[in-house]
Amino acid sequence: MVTSSLDYCNALYMGPPLSQIRRLQLVQNAAAGLLMGLSVRDHIQPVLRTLHWLPTAYWIRFKKVMLQPDSMLFDLWKDIPFPFHFSIYFFEVLNPDEILAGAKPAVQQRGPYVYREYRDKRNITFHENGTVSFLEYRRFYFQEDRSNGTESDYVLIANPLVLGAAVMLENSIAPVRIAVSTAFSLFKQKAFLNRTVGEVLWGYEDPLVKFLNNIVPGLLPYSDKFGLLVDFNNTHSGRFTINTGAADISKVHMVDNWNGLKKVSYWNSDQCNQINGTAGEIWPPFMTPSTPLEFYGPDFCRSLSMHYKESGEFQGVPIYRYGVSKTLFANGTEYPPNEGFCPCRQSGIQNMSSCRLNVPLFLSHPHFYNGDPQLLETVDGLHPSAEKHDLYLEMQPLIGVPMNVSVKLQLSLFVKRVPLIIQTGRINPVVLPLFWFEERGVIEDNLISEFYGLIVLVPTLLEYLPYGVIGLGALLLMAMGILWLRNKEASTEQSGPGLLGGSPIDVPALFYFRDSDESRPIWVIRSTVYSQHEAERSPTGPDRREQAAVWKLSVSAKRAQ
């Protein structure tokens, strides 16, 4: 009941004096202490964490995290302010003729070719059940100053149209394979293509693609262009519907459905088909190291899970660093829960054919990092490194906002000799890398300053405010004591030696004199008594010596007649 009262309309407390928040916090502390049987000496913060209670200052801001047009994080969610950079590294084939003759492929990494990635949400629609739907569009702009080359650079890679289609048709009847091989020859298609970076990524006019689209409309997901990322630029990745937190604040940003689906149907098990976590941008706040970090990636056709590695700071703001386990792309033999992603090959690569038109594409870490050593033995020129090729995410756990993100993945093509398709030559079966990419995002400096004040400064002030008040009071008392002593010393120096031993006596006393202008006597109270001899030596002169006729040490002396 106490927590319900604190929660009621507490977003209205946004921005009050710390003294008011402190009062509310004391109420919450007392409720937690009563519930857990604490003594006054016990520290309250661990207890609040055990109860999953946000401190009052945090809870006020927590309500602002709820996804609604007037909430604190709505604009940040709507138009992601992180400067995302999309970097592409190609694996250029060095010995194409030898590969066709059966030799081991040799590749060389080219790049990076860096693009500034912009994201914006459109068709945002709030629903009565506490969810919101949207389409997120992506746009890419080449940044030559960050790149090692230009989009006009030529690169030689495996041709997915030829080598991919050949594997797809391996089990088809002979006349079909002969017809396909003839079509490849007619349209001058080869096993390896030599095109510019811009053409390979964003598409080029291909007569074979146009011919197939005219014969069988809808056979290919392209119009008249073919490119590895032709359907990425200025497009969206599907309609997401996520929770706003109105019904349950702990589920804010969690995916309710994608394209109307609660789960996908690409894979062979319910576990692998599940749509878990968020859309990969913002997570529910108040995370702990045991909180799973999951998100659904339409480009990967699956949900990815990350685990806590360590705590740290990013420019002064506390963060949790997350990474992925070695079993992320393990095959079903090494990690049985991944059996649903099979048919599998070596461990460390995931078969993507079931969600990519049956094209034999494989997803993995760059350079087959964390993969089966056999993958490295079949291709020369690969150099996996944890520092260069592992992916990570640095999360601010209180508000669920990523501070520093680096997602690194590789796409490879399984190639082999297919009888009756002469373009495949005598290629030995091999998973041949095409390219790997890094999607990097770092939060902007102005937001870091805001988060630092919200997450670090305010809680610190609240925690140490009582001690600061006590310390300030002690300093004020010390200052008052010092001032009193200085005033006393100054008074002593001005008055001179006193009645006893040449020192003044600090006792109340009355002295009597007759005013020169009036006939009546006057009693004057002084706090320090001096001898008559010292009074006569006073610089006030002989007139005052006549007036200082009688000295009294008692305040009860009678008035002179």
C-alpha positions in Angstrom: 0.0 0.0 0.0 2.9 2.3 0.8 4.5 1.6 -2.6 1.2 2.2 -4.4 0.9 5.6 -2.7 4.4 6.5 -3.7 3.8 5.3 -7.2 0.5 7.3 -7.7 1.2 10.1 -10.1 4.8 10.2 -9.1 5.8 11.4 -12.6 4.4 14.8 -11.4 7.4 15.0 -9.0 9.8 15.4 -12.0 12.2 18.2 -11.1 11.3 19.0 -7.5 13.7 20.1 -4.8 15.9 17.4 -3.4 14.4 18.0 0.1 11.0 16.8 -1.2 12.4 13.7 -2.9 14.3 13.0 0.3 11.1 12.9 2.3 9.5 10.4 -0.1 12.7 8.3 0.0 12.5 8.1 3.8 9.0 6.8 3.6 10.1 4.1 1.1 13.2 3.2 3.3 10.9 2.8 6.3 8.6 0.5 4.4 11.5 -1.6 3.1 12.9 -1.8 6.6 9.6 -2.8 8.1 9.1 -5.5 5.5 12.6 -7.0 5.8 13.1 -6.4 9.6 16.0 -4.1 9.3 17.7 -2.1 12.1 18.5 1.6 11.8 22.2 0.7 11.1 21.5 -1.5 8.1 22.3 0.0 4.6 19.1 0.4 2.6 20.4 0.1 -1.0 21.0 -3.7 -1.1 17.5 -4.2 0.4 15.9 -2.0 -2.3 17.7 -4.1 -5.0 16.5 -7.3 -3.4 13.0 -6.1 -3.4 13.4 -4.8 -7.0 12.3 -1.3 -5.7 13.7 1.7 -7.5 14.8 4.5 -5.2 12.2 7.3 -5.3 14.3 9.6 -7.5 14.9 6.8 -9.9 11.2 5.7 -9.9 10.1 9.2 -10.9 12.4 9.0 -13.9 11.4 5.4 -14.5 7.8 6.5 -15.2 9.2 8.9 -17.7 10.8 5.9 -19.5 7.4 4.5 -20.4 6.9 4.8 -24.2 4.4 7.6 -24.9 4.6 10.9 -26.9 5.4 13.0 -23.8 7.8 10.7 -22.1 11.5 11.5 -21.6 12.9 8.9 -24.0 10.2 9.0 -26.7 12.2 11.4 -29.0 15.3 9.4 -28.5 13.5 6.2 -29.5 11.7 7.8 -32.4 14.8 9.2 -34.1 17.8 7.4 -32.9 20.4 10.1 -32.1 23.3 7.7 -32.2 25.7 8.2 -35.1 25.6 4.7 -36.5 28.4 3.7 -38.9 28.1 0.7 -41.2 31.6 -0.7 -42.2 32.0 -3.3 -44.9 35.1 -5.5 -45.4 35.3 -7.6 -48.5 37.1 -10.9 -48.9 38.6 -10.5 -52.4 39.4 -13.7 -54.1 43.1 -13.9 -55.1 43.2 -17.2 -57.2 39.8 -17.6 -59.1 41.3 -19.8 -61.8 43.0 -22.1 -59.4 39.8 -22.5 -57.3 38.0 -23.6 -60.4 40.7 -26.2 -60.9 40.2 -27.5 -57.4 42.8 -25.5 -55.4 42.3 -24.0 -51.9 40.8 -20.5 -52.1 43.0 -17.6 -51.0 41.4 -14.4 -50.0 42.5 -10.9 -48.9 40.5 -8.5 -46.8 39.6 -5.2 -48.4 38.2 -2.1 -46.7 36.7 -0.8 -44.6 34.1 1.0 -46.8 32.2 3.1 -44.3 28.6 4.4 -44.5 26.8 6.7 -42.2 23.5 5.0 -41.3 20.4 7.0 -40.5 17.3 5.4 -39.0 13.8 6.9 -38.6 10.5 5.5 -37.6 7.4 6.0 -39.6 3.7 5.0 -39.4 3.9 5.1 -35.5 0.6 3.9 -34.2 -0.4 3.5 -30.5 -2.9 0.8 -29.6 -5.3 0.5 -26.7 -3.7 -2.8 -25.5 -0.5 -0.9 -24.5 1.5 -1.5 -27.6 2.8 0.7 -30.5 3.6 -0.3 -34.1 6.1 1.3 -36.4 8.2 0.8 -39.5 11.9 1.7 -39.3 13.6 2.9 -42.4 17.4 2.9 -43.0 19.4 5.0 -45.3 23.2 4.7 -46.0 25.6 7.4 -47.2 29.1 6.7 -48.1 31.9 8.4 -46.1 35.1 8.5 -48.0 37.0 10.2 -45.2 36.4 7.2 -43.0 37.0 4.6 -45.7 40.0 2.8 -47.0 39.0 3.2 -50.7 36.1 4.5 -52.7 32.9 3.0 -54.0 34.5 2.9 -57.5 37.1 0.4 -56.4 36.8 -3.0 -58.2 36.6 -6.1 -56.1 36.6 -9.8 -57.1 34.3 -12.1 -55.1 32.3 -15.2 -55.6 29.2 -14.7 -57.7 26.1 -15.7 -55.7 23.9 -15.8 -58.8 26.0 -18.6 -60.4 27.6 -20.5 -57.5 24.5 -20.1 -55.2 22.0 -21.2 -57.9 24.2 -24.2 -58.8 24.1 -25.6 -55.3 20.4 -24.9 -55.1 19.9 -27.0 -58.3 22.2 -29.8 -57.4 19.4 -32.3 -56.9 17.3 -31.2 -59.9 17.0 -33.3 -63.0 19.8 -33.1 -65.6 17.8 -31.1 -68.3 17.2 -28.3 -65.7 20.9 -28.1 -64.8 21.9 -28.1 -68.5 19.4 -25.3 -69.3 20.6 -23.2 -66.4 24.2 -23.7 -67.4 23.3 -22.6 -70.9 21.5 -19.5 -69.7 24.6 -18.6 -67.6 26.8 -18.9 -70.7 24.3 -16.9 -72.8 24.3 -14.0 -70.4 28.0 -14.3 -69.8 27.7 -15.2 -66.2 30.9 -16.5 -64.5 31.7 -18.1 -61.1 33.4 -14.9 -59.9 32.3 -11.4 -60.6 34.6 -8.3 -60.8 32.5 -5.2 -60.0 32.8 -1.9 -58.2 32.1 -1.8 -54.5 29.0 0.4 -55.1 27.6 -2.1 -57.7 28.3 -5.2 -55.5 26.6 -3.6 -52.5 23.7 -1.6 -53.9 23.0 -3.3 -57.2 23.7 -3.2 -60.9 21.7 -3.9 -64.0 21.9 -7.6 -64.7 20.4 -9.1 -67.9 20.0 -12.5 -66.3 17.9 -11.1 -63.5 15.7 -9.2 -65.9 15.3 -12.3 -68.1 14.2 -14.4 -65.1 11.8 -11.8 -63.8 10.2 -11.7 -67.2 9.8 -15.5 -67.4 8.8 -16.1 -63.8 7.6 -12.9 -62.1 8.4 -12.9 -58.4 11.1 -15.6 -58.7 13.7 -13.2 -57.4 13.3 -10.5 -54.7 14.9 -7.9 -57.0 13.5 -5.9 -59.9 16.2 -5.6 -62.6 19.2 -5.1 -60.3 21.3 -7.5 -58.3 23.3 -6.5 -55.3 24.3 -8.0 -51.9 22.5 -5.2 -50.0 20.1 -4.0 -52.7 17.1 -4.4 -50.5 18.7 -2.6 -47.5 19.0 1.0 -48.5 15.9 3.2 -48.0 13.8 0.3 -46.9 12.4 -1.1 -43.7 12.9 -4.4 -42.0 9.3 -5.2 -41.2 6.5 -3.9 -39.0 7.4 -4.1 -35.3 4.8 -4.0 -32.6 6.3 -3.4 -29.1 5.1 -2.8 -25.6 4.9 0.7 -24.3 5.1 -0.3 -20.6 1.6 1.1 -19.9 0.3 -2.3 -18.8 3.6 -3.6 -17.3 6.6 -1.2 -17.2 9.0 -4.0 -17.0 8.1 -5.0 -20.5 8.6 -1.7 -22.1 10.2 -2.0 -25.6 9.7 -5.8 -25.6 8.5 -7.1 -29.0 4.8 -8.1 -29.0 4.9 -9.2 -32.7 6.8 -8.7 -35.9 4.7 -8.4 -39.1 1.8 -9.8 -37.1 3.7 -12.9 -36.0 4.4 -14.1 -32.5 7.1 -16.4 -33.9 8.6 -17.1 -37.3 8.6 -20.4 -39.3 12.0 -20.4 -40.8 13.5 -23.0 -38.5 12.9 -26.6 -37.3 12.0 -26.0 -33.6 9.8 -23.7 -31.6 12.7 -22.4 -29.5 14.6 -21.3 -32.6 11.5 -19.7 -34.1 10.7 -17.6 -31.0 10.7 -13.8 -31.3 12.4 -12.7 -28.0 13.5 -9.5 -26.5 13.4 -6.0 -28.0 13.8 -4.6 -31.5 17.5 -4.1 -30.7 17.5 -0.4 -29.8 16.4 0.2 -26.2 15.8 -2.3 -23.4 13.7 -2.2 -20.2 15.3 -0.2 -17.4 16.8 -1.2 -14.1 18.7 -4.2 -15.4 20.9 -6.5 -13.3 23.8 -8.7 -14.4 21.3 -11.7 -14.4 18.9 -9.9 -16.8 19.0 -11.5 -20.3 19.8 -9.2 -23.1 17.8 -10.4 -26.1 16.6 -8.9 -29.4 15.1 -10.0 -32.6 17.0 -9.2 -35.8 15.0 -9.6 -39.0 18.2 -9.5 -41.1 19.3 -12.6 -39.2 15.9 -14.2 -39.2 16.3 -15.1 -35.5 16.6 -13.8 -32.0 20.0 -13.2 -30.5 20.9 -13.5 -26.8 23.8 -11.7 -25.1 25.1 -12.3 -21.6 26.7 -10.0 -18.9 30.5 -9.9 -18.9 31.6 -7.1 -16.7 30.7 -3.7 -15.2 32.5 -0.5 -16.0 32.1 3.1 -17.0 31.6 4.9 -20.3 32.8 8.5 -20.0 31.9 8.5 -16.4 28.5 6.8 -16.8 28.1 3.3 -15.2 27.6 0.5 -17.8 27.2 -3.3 -18.1 29.2 -4.8 -20.9 27.5 -7.7 -22.7 28.8 -10.2 -25.2 27.7 -13.5 -26.9 28.6 -17.0 -25.9 30.7 -19.3 -28.1 27.6 -21.4 -28.7 25.8 -18.6 -30.7 26.6 -20.2 -34.0 27.5 -23.7 -32.8 26.0 -26.6 -34.7 23.4 -29.0 -33.2 26.0 -31.6 -32.3 28.1 -29.3 -30.2 25.0 -27.4 -28.8 21.7 -29.3 -29.0 19.4 -26.3 -28.7 20.8 -25.1 -32.1 19.6 -28.3 -33.8 16.6 -26.3 -35.0 18.8 -24.2 -37.2 20.1 -27.2 -39.1 20.9 -28.6 -41.6 24.3 -27.7 -40.2 27.9 -27.9 -41.3 30.9 -27.2 -39.2 30.3 -25.5 -35.8 30.6 -21.7 -35.8 28.5 -21.0 -38.9 24.7 -20.9 -39.2 22.8 -22.0 -42.2 20.6 -19.1 -43.5 19.2 -20.7 -46.6 15.8 -21.3 -45.1 15.1 -17.6 -44.8 17.2 -16.5 -47.9 15.3 -18.2 -50.8 17.3 -21.4 -50.2 20.6 -19.7 -51.3 23.4 -21.5 -49.3 24.4 -18.5 -47.2 26.0 -18.9 -43.8 26.2 -16.4 -40.9 29.2 -16.3 -38.5 31.6 -14.2 -36.7 34.2 -12.4 -38.9 37.1 -14.6 -40.1 35.2 -17.6 -38.6 36.1 -16.4 -35.1 35.0 -19.0 -32.5 34.4 -21.5 -35.4 35.6 -25.0 -36.1 39.3 -24.9 -37.0 38.5 -26.8 -40.2 36.9 -23.7 -41.5 40.2 -21.9 -41.4 42.0 -24.8 -42.9 39.9 -24.7 -46.1 40.6 -21.0 -46.9 43.9 -19.1 -46.8 44.0 -15.4 -45.6 41.8 -15.6 -42.6 43.0 -14.3 -39.2 40.4 -14.4 -36.4 40.9 -12.2 -33.4 38.8 -11.6 -30.3 39.8 -7.9 -30.2 38.9 -7.2 -33.8 36.0 -9.6 -34.4 34.1 -10.2 -31.2 30.8 -8.2 -30.8 29.7 -6.4 -27.7 27.2 -4.0 -26.3 27.7 -1.5 -23.4 24.4 -0.8 -21.7 23.4 1.7 -19.1 21.4 -0.7 -16.9 19.3 1.9 -15.1 17.5 3.3 -18.1 18.2 0.5 -20.6 19.9 2.7 -23.2 23.0 1.4 -25.1 26.0 3.7 -24.8 28.4 1.9 -27.1 27.5 -0.9 -29.6 29.6 -2.9 -32.0 27.8 -5.8 -34.0 30.2 -7.7 -36.2 29.0 -10.5 -38.5 30.1 -12.3 -41.6 28.2 -13.7 -44.6 29.7 -16.6 -46.5 28.6 -18.7 -49.5 28.8 -22.5 -49.7 30.2 -23.4 -53.1 31.1 -26.7 -54.8 31.2 -28.4 -58.2 27.8 -29.3 -59.5 27.7 -31.7 -62.4 26.4 -30.4 -65.8 26.8 -26.8 -64.6 30.1 -26.1 -66.3 30.6 -22.7 -64.6 31.4 -24.5 -61.3 34.4 -26.2 -62.8 36.1 -28.6 -60.2 35.5 -26.4 -57.1 36.0 -28.4 -53.9 33.2 -27.9 -51.3 34.1 -24.9 -49.2 32.3 -22.2 -47.2 33.8 -19.2 -48.9 33.6 -15.8 -47.1 32.0 -12.9 -49.1 32.2 -10.0 -46.7 31.9 -9.1 -43.0 30.4 -5.9 -41.6 30.5 -3.9 -38.4 27.5 -1.8 -37.3 28.8 0.6 -34.7 26.9 3.2 -32.6 28.2 5.5 -29.9 25.9 7.8 -27.9 26.3 11.5 -28.6 28.2 13.7 -26.1 25.2 15.9 -25.2 23.2 12.8 -24.2 26.1 11.5 -22.2 26.1 14.8 -20.2 22.4 14.5 -19.5 22.7 10.8 -18.4 25.7 11.6 -16.2 23.7 14.3 -14.4 20.6 12.0 -14.1 22.3 8.8 -13.2 25.5 9.8 -11.3 25.2 13.3 -9.9 21.6 13.3 -8.6 21.8 9.9 -6.8 25.2 10.9 -5.3 23.7 14.1 -3.9 20.7 12.2 -2.5 22.9 9.6 -0.8 25.3 12.0 0.8 22.9 14.9 1.5 22.4 13.9 5.2 26.1 13.7 5.8 26.6 17.0 4.1 24.0 18.7 6.3 25.7 17.4 9.4 29.1 18.4 8.2 27.9 21.9 7.3 26.4 22.3 10.8 29.7 21.3 12.4 31.5 23.8 10.3 29.1 26.6 11.2 29.5 25.8 14.9 33.3 25.9 14.6 33.1 29.2 12.8 30.9 30.7 15.5 33.4 29.5 18.2 36.3 31.0 16.4 34.6 34.3 15.9 33.6 34.4 19.6 37.2 33.8 20.7 38.6 36.5 18.4 36.1 39.0 19.7 37.0 38.2 23.3 40.8 38.6 22.5 40.2 41.9 20.8 38.1 43.2 23.8 40.9 42.1 26.2 43.6 43.9 24.3 41.6 47.2 24.2 40.8 47.2 28.0 44.3 46.6 29.4 45.3 44.9 32.8 42.6 44.3 35.4 41.9 44.6 39.1 43.5 41.3 40.2 47.1 40.7 39.0 46.7 43.3 36.2 43.9 41.3 34.5 40.3 42.2 34.1 37.6 40.2 35.9 34.7 39.0 33.8 31.9 39.5 36.3 28.9 41.7 36.1 29.4 45.0 38.0 28.0 48.5 38.4 29.9 51.7 38.4 28.6 55.1 39.4 29.4 58.6 38.1 27.7 61.9 38.0 26.9 63.3 34.6 28.5 66.7 33.9 25.3 68.0 32.3 22.8 66.6 34.8 22.5 66.6 38.5 21.3 63.0 38.8 23.6 60.0 39.4 23.9 57.2 36.8 24.6 53.5 37.3 26.3 51.8 34.4 26.7 48.0 34.0 30.0 46.7 32.7 31.1 43.2 32.1 34.7 43.8 33.1 35.8 45.6 36.4 39.0 47.6 36.6 40.8 49.3 39.5 40.1 52.9 40.3 43.7 53.7 39.7 43.4 52.3 36.1 40.2 54.2 35.6 41.9 57.5 36.6 44.6 56.8 34.0 42.0 56.5 31.3 42.5 58.8 28.2 39.0 60.2 28.9 40.7 63.0 31.0 40.2 64.5 34.5 36.5 65.1 34.1 35.8 61.4 34.0 38.1 60.7 37.0 35.9 62.9 39.2 32.8 61.0 38.0 34.3 57.6 38.7 33.8 58.0 42.4 32.3 54.7 43.5 32.9 51.1 42.1 30.6 48.3 43.0 31.2 44.5 42.4 27.6 43.5 43.0 24.7 44.1 40.8 22.5 44.4 43.9 24.2 47.6 45.1 21.8 50.3 46.1 21.2 53.4 44.0 23.2 56.5 45.3 21.3 59.3 47.0 
